[in-house]
Amino acid sequence: MLADLLLSFSQQPLILGLFLFAATFVAEDVATVAAGILVSQSGADPVAALSGVILGTAVGDLALYAFGRWGGNTKPGRNLRARADVKRAESWLSGRVLTLVFAARFLPGSRLPVYTASGLIAAPFIPVAAIIAVTTPFWTGTLFAVAHYAGEAGAQQLVAIALPVTAALLVVGAAIKWIKTKIFRPEFS
């Protein structure tokens, strides 16, 4: 049914772009893979399809940040943030939030909690939005291209590879930071 609906939109670029934009609010990576496959199989307008999924993904990510920001200012949000364990988590997050926002783009399933938490702890909007603006076209464009040229199986492999590669990069980054602080800046008593 969804495939038939997408196929009917394939020759109407504006409707296709709007449909894919809306579909990203349900499952952005699935919408992106569907867009790439649709373009390869039906000759749909790649600019409309790719624009729809990139814009939808970016707007959705900014909405998660805004939801967290709003939620932190509600009575339940203030009560939650007053708890000692949440304060510790917030303290830990605040020094790493921009790195986590960057990494979340490439770790499937992590955007919802990371982008919402970044809003909750009032991470600076401009850097968060800039990271989203830079990483969204890169990730979404890559996933779209893989789905377009390699099909659904290739896109699934890309998503499966993204998790360990991003985790490895985070570990390497943390190790470098630890080395810089412990070895190159030793504390003297």
C-alpha positions in Angstrom: 0.0 0.0 0.0 2.7 2.5 1.0 4.8 1.4 -2.1 1.8 2.0 -4.3 1.2 5.4 -2.8 4.8 6.4 -3.2 4.7 5.2 -6.8 1.7 7.3 -7.5 3.6 10.4 -6.2 6.8 9.6 -8.2 5.8 11.8 -11.1 4.6 14.7 -9.0 7.8 16.1 -7.4 6.2 18.6 -5.0 3.7 16.0 -3.6 6.5 13.4 -3.4 8.8 15.9 -1.5 6.0 16.8 0.9 5.1 13.2 1.5 8.7 12.2 2.2 9.1 15.2 4.4 6.1 14.0 6.5 7.3 10.4 6.4 10.6 11.3 8.2 8.6 12.2 11.3 7.6 8.5 11.5 10.9 6.9 10.6 13.5 9.1 8.9 16.0 6.4 7.9 13.2 4.2 6.4 11.8 7.2 4.5 15.3 8.0 3.2 15.9 4.4 2.0 12.4 4.3 0.5 13.2 7.6 -1.3 16.4 6.2 -2.8 14.8 3.0 -3.9 11.8 4.9 -5.4 14.1 7.2 -7.4 16.1 4.3 -8.7 13.1 2.2 -9.7 10.6 4.8 -10.9 12.7 7.7 -12.2 11.1 10.0 -9.6 12.8 13.4 -9.2 15.9 12.8 -7.0 16.1 16.5 -6.0 12.5 16.5 -4.7 12.9 13.2 -2.9 16.3 14.0 -1.3 15.2 17.5 -0.4 12.1 16.1 1.3 14.0 13.7 3.5 16.8 16.1 4.3 14.4 18.9 5.3 12.1 16.6 7.2 14.9 15.0 9.1 16.5 18.3 10.1 13.1 19.8 11.1 12.3 16.7 13.1 15.7 16.9 14.9 15.2 20.5 15.8 11.7 19.7 17.0 13.2 17.1 19.4 15.6 19.8 20.7 12.6 22.3 21.1 10.5 19.6 22.8 13.3 19.0 25.3 13.8 22.7 25.9 10.0 23.2 26.4 9.8 20.1 28.7 12.6 21.4 30.9 10.6 24.5 31.6 7.4 22.6 32.6 6.6 21.8 36.3 7.3 18.0 35.7 10.5 18.9 33.9 11.7 21.2 36.7 10.8 18.5 39.2 12.8 15.9 37.2 15.8 18.2 36.8 15.8 18.8 40.6 16.6 15.2 41.4 20.2 14.4 42.4 20.7 11.6 39.8 19.3 13.8 37.0 21.6 16.7 38.1 24.6 14.3 37.9 23.5 13.2 34.5 23.0 16.8 33.4 26.4 17.8 34.6 28.0 14.9 32.7 26.0 15.7 29.6 26.7 19.5 29.6 30.4 19.0 28.9 29.8 16.5 26.1 26.5 17.6 24.6 27.8 18.9 21.3 29.9 15.7 20.7 26.9 13.6 21.5 24.7 15.6 19.2 27.3 15.0 16.4 27.6 11.3 17.2 23.8 10.8 17.4 23.5 11.6 13.7 25.4 8.4 12.9 24.1 6.1 15.7 20.7 4.9 14.7 18.2 5.1 17.5 20.1 7.7 19.5 18.7 10.9 18.0 15.5 11.0 20.0 17.1 10.8 23.5 20.2 12.9 22.6 18.5 15.7 20.8 15.7 15.9 23.4 18.2 15.8 26.3 20.3 18.6 24.6 17.2 20.7 24.7 16.3 19.7 28.3 19.7 20.8 29.5 19.5 24.0 27.4 22.5 23.3 25.2 23.3 26.3 23.1 20.8 26.3 20.1 23.1 27.7 17.4 25.9 25.1 17.8 23.2 22.3 18.0 21.4 23.6 14.9 24.7 24.0 13.1 25.7 20.4 13.8 22.3 19.2 12.6 22.5 21.4 9.5 25.9 20.0 8.6 25.5 16.3 9.5 21.9 15.8 8.2 22.7 16.3 4.5 25.8 14.1 4.8 24.1 11.1 6.6 20.8 11.4 4.7 22.5 12.0 1.4 24.8 9.0 1.9 21.9 6.7 3.0 19.8 7.9 0.0 22.7 7.3 -2.4 23.4 3.8 -1.1 19.7 2.9 -1.3 19.5 4.4 -4.8 22.6 2.5 -6.1 22.8 -0.6 -3.9 19.2 -1.1 -2.9 17.7 -1.8 0.5 20.3 -4.4 1.5 23.1 -1.9 0.9 21.4 0.7 2.9 20.8 -1.7 5.8 24.6 -2.6 5.7 25.4 1.1 5.9 23.2 1.5 9.0 24.7 -1.6 10.5 28.3 -0.4 9.9 27.5 3.1 11.3 27.0 1.9 14.8 30.4 0.2 15.4 32.3 2.9 13.5 30.7 5.7 15.4 31.3 3.9 18.7 34.9 3.3 17.8 35.3 7.0 17.0 33.8 8.0 20.3 36.1 5.6 22.2 39.2 7.0 20.3 38.1 10.6 21.0 37.6 9.8 24.7 41.0 8.1 24.8 42.7 11.1 23.2 41.1 13.4 25.6 42.1 11.2 28.6 45.7 11.0 27.3 45.9 14.8 26.8 44.6 15.5 30.4 46.5 12.7 32.2 49.8 12.4 30.4 50.4 15.8 28.8 48.9 17.8 31.7 49.8 15.9 34.8 48.6 17.4 38.1 51.1 18.1 40.8 50.3 18.0 44.4 
